[in-house]
Amino acid sequence: MQLDHLAIVCADLDTGCAHVERTLGITLQPGGQHARFGTHNRLLRLGRGEYLEVIAPDPKAAPFEGPRWFNLDDAPHAPRMGNWIFRCENIENALKTAPKSVGRPLDLTRGDLAWQLTVPADGSLPFDGAWPTLIQWGQGVHPADRLDDQGIRLTALSVTHPNAEDFAPDLAARISDPRIAHHTGPFAITATFDTPLGRRTL
């Protein structure tokens, strides 16, 4: 599995985007609407095959089958790192040994993009978001490679959870990314980036 993208969650998209743009010194690019879950987003390339999204409930969304993904029915007013998403070549194989709380893969599309993503039935996040959501992209150009490169690169991802010892060894066996570290303690996800303004943290 490989890191695909990071998700900043918030109750209001403009508020979340302003926070990220001010912190990183960049301008987020348009994303789109997710009709299946009543959300919308904006995006930032982090390099080849990696990006960051700011995602929030869409107040203009048409009626949809709830609950929202990424626990966005309970979206925080203050933007925060909410989840990390890992790309796999065969999502069904990856799920055979994953925690049940990861959920089942849903078939999703937007424009010419098609993907499968694990979403628990109640819209929650496994281990509060400390265990990654899984994604498998269909054919075509990856979303990150459609975005302008503004020189932002992820250098470290720190994931802290009170029960990290229950799942961190399993994740370490699946993930060979030296940027990612798990710790035991109050839940938090912290991402550090190299930017044209220097090192910044979200």
C-alpha positions as CSV (number, residue, x, y, z in Angstrom):
1,M,0.0,0.0,0.0
2,Q,1.1,3.6,-0.7
3,L,0.0,6.9,0.7
4,D,-2.6,8.4,-1.6
5,H,-3.9,11.5,0.1
6,L,-4.6,13.3,3.3
7,A,-8.0,14.8,4.4
8,I,-8.5,18.0,6.3
9,V,-12.0,17.9,7.7
10,C,-14.2,20.8,8.7
11,A,-17.7,22.1,8.9
12,D,-17.3,24.8,6.3
13,L,-15.1,24.4,3.2
14,D,-14.1,28.1,2.9
15,T,-13.0,28.1,6.6
16,G,-10.9,25.0,6.1
17,C,-9.4,26.2,2.9
18,A,-8.4,29.5,4.4
19,H,-6.6,27.7,7.2
20,V,-4.6,25.5,4.9
21,E,-3.8,28.3,2.5
22,R,-2.6,30.6,5.3
23,T,-0.5,27.9,6.9
24,L,1.1,26.6,3.7
25,G,1.2,29.7,1.7
26,I,-0.5,28.2,-1.3
27,T,-3.9,28.4,-3.2
28,L,-6.0,25.3,-3.2
29,Q,-7.4,24.1,-6.5
30,P,-11.0,23.2,-7.3
31,G,-12.0,19.7,-6.5
32,G,-15.7,18.9,-6.9
33,Q,-18.9,17.6,-5.3
34,H,-19.5,14.1,-3.9
35,A,-23.2,13.6,-4.6
36,R,-23.2,10.2,-2.8
37,F,-22.2,11.7,0.5
38,G,-23.3,15.4,0.3
39,T,-19.7,16.8,0.5
40,H,-17.4,18.9,-1.5
41,N,-13.6,19.6,-1.6
42,R,-10.6,21.5,-2.8
43,L,-7.2,20.0,-3.5
44,L,-3.4,20.5,-3.3
45,R,-0.8,18.4,-5.0
46,L,1.9,16.9,-2.7
47,G,4.0,15.4,-5.5
48,R,3.4,12.5,-7.9
49,G,0.6,10.3,-6.8
50,E,-0.1,12.3,-3.5
51,Y,-2.4,15.1,-2.7
52,L,-4.2,16.8,0.2
53,E,-7.9,17.5,0.2
54,V,-10.0,19.9,2.3
55,I,-13.4,18.3,2.6
56,A,-16.7,19.5,4.2
57,P,-20.4,19.1,4.1
58,D,-21.9,20.7,1.0
59,P,-24.8,23.0,2.0
60,K,-26.1,22.9,-1.6
61,A,-26.0,19.1,-1.9
62,A,-29.1,17.4,-3.2
63,P,-30.8,14.8,-0.8
64,F,-28.5,11.8,-0.5
65,E,-28.3,8.5,1.4
66,G,-26.6,9.3,4.7
67,P,-24.5,9.1,6.7
68,R,-21.6,11.2,5.3
69,W,-18.2,9.6,5.0
70,F,-15.2,10.7,7.1
71,N,-17.5,11.2,10.0
72,L,-18.6,14.5,8.5
73,D,-22.1,14.4,10.0
74,D,-20.1,15.5,13.1
75,A,-17.7,17.8,11.2
76,P,-15.5,20.0,13.5
77,H,-15.8,23.8,13.3
78,A,-12.0,24.2,13.6
79,P,-10.3,22.5,10.6
80,R,-8.1,19.5,11.5
81,M,-6.4,16.6,9.9
82,G,-9.1,14.0,10.0
83,N,-7.9,11.0,7.9
84,W,-5.2,9.5,5.7
85,I,-6.0,7.4,2.7
86,F,-3.8,4.6,1.3
87,R,-3.8,3.3,-2.2
88,C,-3.8,-0.4,-2.9
89,E,-3.7,-2.4,-6.2
90,N,-6.3,-4.9,-5.0
91,I,-8.6,-3.5,-2.3
92,E,-10.4,-6.8,-1.7
93,N,-7.1,-8.6,-0.9
94,A,-6.1,-5.8,1.4
95,L,-9.3,-6.1,3.3
96,K,-8.9,-9.7,4.1
97,T,-6.6,-8.9,6.9
98,A,-7.8,-5.4,7.8
99,P,-9.9,-4.6,10.9
100,K,-13.6,-5.0,10.3
101,S,-14.1,-1.4,11.3
102,V,-12.5,-0.3,8.0
103,G,-15.8,-1.0,6.2
104,R,-16.5,-2.2,2.8
105,P,-15.4,-0.7,-0.5
106,L,-18.0,1.4,-2.4
107,D,-17.9,2.1,-6.2
108,L,-17.7,5.8,-6.7
109,T,-17.3,8.1,-9.7
110,R,-17.0,11.8,-10.5
111,G,-16.6,13.0,-14.0
112,D,-14.0,10.7,-15.6
113,L,-12.7,9.5,-12.2
114,A,-13.7,6.1,-10.8
115,W,-12.5,4.6,-7.6
116,Q,-13.4,2.2,-4.8
117,L,-13.1,3.5,-1.2
118,T,-13.7,1.8,2.1
119,V,-16.5,3.4,4.1
120,P,-18.0,2.0,7.3
121,A,-21.8,1.8,7.2
122,D,-22.2,4.4,9.9
123,G,-19.8,6.8,8.3
124,S,-17.3,6.6,11.1
125,L,-13.5,6.3,10.8
126,P,-11.6,3.2,11.9
127,F,-9.8,3.9,15.2
128,D,-11.1,7.5,14.9
129,G,-9.0,7.9,11.8
130,A,-5.8,6.5,13.1
131,W,-6.2,3.5,10.7
132,P,-6.2,4.6,7.1
133,T,-9.1,4.5,4.7
134,L,-8.3,2.3,1.6
135,I,-8.7,3.3,-2.0
136,Q,-8.3,1.7,-5.3
137,W,-8.3,4.0,-8.4
138,G,-9.7,2.9,-11.8
139,Q,-7.9,3.5,-15.1
140,G,-6.9,7.1,-16.0
141,V,-4.8,10.0,-14.7
142,H,-4.4,10.1,-10.9
143,P,-6.0,13.2,-9.3
144,A,-2.7,14.5,-8.0
145,D,-1.2,14.5,-11.5
146,R,-4.0,16.8,-12.7
147,L,-3.0,19.5,-10.3
148,D,-0.5,22.3,-10.5
149,D,2.7,21.6,-8.5
150,Q,3.1,24.4,-5.9
151,G,6.2,22.9,-4.3
152,I,4.6,21.4,-1.2
153,R,5.9,18.0,0.0
154,L,4.9,15.9,3.0
155,T,7.9,15.1,5.1
156,A,6.3,13.5,8.2
157,L,2.9,12.1,9.3
158,S,2.4,11.5,13.0
159,V,-0.6,9.4,14.1
160,T,-1.4,9.2,17.8
161,H,-4.1,7.0,19.4
162,P,-4.7,5.7,22.9
163,N,-4.8,2.1,21.5
164,A,-2.0,2.4,18.9
165,E,-0.4,-0.7,20.2
166,D,-3.4,-2.7,19.0
167,F,-2.9,-1.9,15.4
168,A,0.4,-0.1,14.8
169,P,2.4,-3.3,14.4
170,D,0.0,-4.6,11.7
171,L,0.2,-1.3,9.9
172,A,4.0,-1.2,10.1
173,A,4.0,-4.6,8.3
174,R,1.8,-3.2,5.5
175,I,3.4,0.2,5.1
176,S,7.0,0.9,4.2
177,D,7.0,4.7,4.4
178,P,9.6,6.2,6.7
179,R,7.6,9.5,6.9
180,I,4.8,7.8,8.9
181,A,5.0,7.1,12.6
182,H,2.4,5.8,15.2
183,H,2.4,6.8,18.9
184,T,0.3,6.0,21.9
185,G,-1.6,8.9,23.4
186,P,-4.6,11.2,22.9
187,F,-5.9,11.0,19.3
188,A,-4.2,13.3,16.9
189,I,-2.9,13.3,13.3
190,T,-0.2,15.8,12.5
191,A,1.3,16.3,9.0
192,T,4.5,18.3,8.4
193,F,5.4,19.8,5.0
194,D,8.2,21.4,3.2
195,T,6.9,24.6,1.6
196,P,8.3,27.6,-0.1
197,L,7.8,29.4,3.2
198,G,9.8,26.7,5.1
199,R,8.6,23.8,7.2
200,R,4.9,24.0,8.2
201,T,2.5,21.7,10.2
202,L,-1.2,21.0,9.9
